[in-house]
Amino acid sequence: PRASSAPMPSSEPKNSKFTQQELPAWRPTLTPAWTCAILFVVGCVFVPLGAACYAADRNVVEIVKRYDDACADGFFATDAEVATRAQIDGRGTSCEVTLTAPRSMRAPVFVYYELTNFHQNHRRFVKSRSDEQLAGERDAPANSFCDPQAFATVDGARKSIDPCGLAAWSYFNDTYVFTTQDGVSNDSSVSTPLSVNERGIAWPSDLKHKFADKEPRHHNDDPATRGGGAVDGTLKSDEHFVVWMRTAAMSTFRKLWGKIEQDIPKGTVVTVSVANRFNSYKYGGAKKIVLSTTSWLGGKNAFLGVAYLVVGSLCFGASGVFAYFAMSPPRTLGDVAEFMSTARLD
């Protein structure tokens, strides 16, 4: 066949300032004086900001108390005692721990439980759930990631666990009751119940989109294979369960348990009656109860304030070094215009 005489399309870009990268541009030359000024301005911004963050952190009042060691006596009891306790939302023990407010704690005071060495961030744990079941699709089958907590044997029949998976199976089931006594009189015989609001602790988006208002089926109802607690009511109404199902990023984490909506004066002794059911002894973890106020920056964490202060101080120091070398002894610089020249070489 005869070759086509049509010209081949050219891939050469148009000869414009945009395609040839000749648009006007600002090319700053960082002289010692400019570098000194920039570092000084950064330091002036970072140091006050760090001081404000650090002051906010210092205003947060936090009380942390480990209780798994104090509640360990009797946890591994006789077979008869274990069989009795297993019928009450898992076997466990009861004990009391006391917390003393070092400063006045203004409402709301947040109540957290803290676990250590519990890897909710493990890939298998994170994937071991069925979001379809949690969202209310009753006929959604347990997926393969839910093994070994996908099916249960009920009256000789194989039934699907709903909600399935390791995350739901290991639901944290310790509970707390709070009472206070006056730190001035220090009379332990006079105690007042301290109300804790356990509503409004879950993310609104989780309650609206991820958890349905439905009853669980075959979930932690067998004492022999129970991993944690049973859901109290429907999935959506049990906000402790919703909070537990939002997996933590680290192996040591805190989860919100409730809110105390009244001030706690300085010196007040808070007694916490603990139903110690969650078996952290099996995997070598610790359990703690935490009372904390908040600031405009959040909970107690000095890292951000310290980081701003350190970086700002380093900028001040570096600014001083550049100022010294710029002025004493002075150094002759080249012609800045030569660096800014855009003349094209032939």
Secondary structure, DSSP 8 states (H G I E B T S, - for coil): -----S--------SSTTTTT-S--------HHHHHHHHHHHHHHHHHHHHHHHHHHHT--EEEEE-TTTT-TTSS--HHHHHHHTTTTS--EEEEEEEE-SS-B-S-EEEEEEESS--TTSHHHHHSS-HHHHTT-TT----GGGTTSSEEEETTEEEE-BS-SHHHHT----EEEEEEE-TTT--TT--EEE--B-SS-S-HHIIIII--S---BSSS--TTT--S----SSTTT-HHHHHHHS--SSSSEEEEEEEE-S-B-TT-EEEEEEEE-S--TTTT--EEEEEE--BTTBSS--HHHHHHHHHHHHHHHHHHHHHHHHHSS------HHHHH------
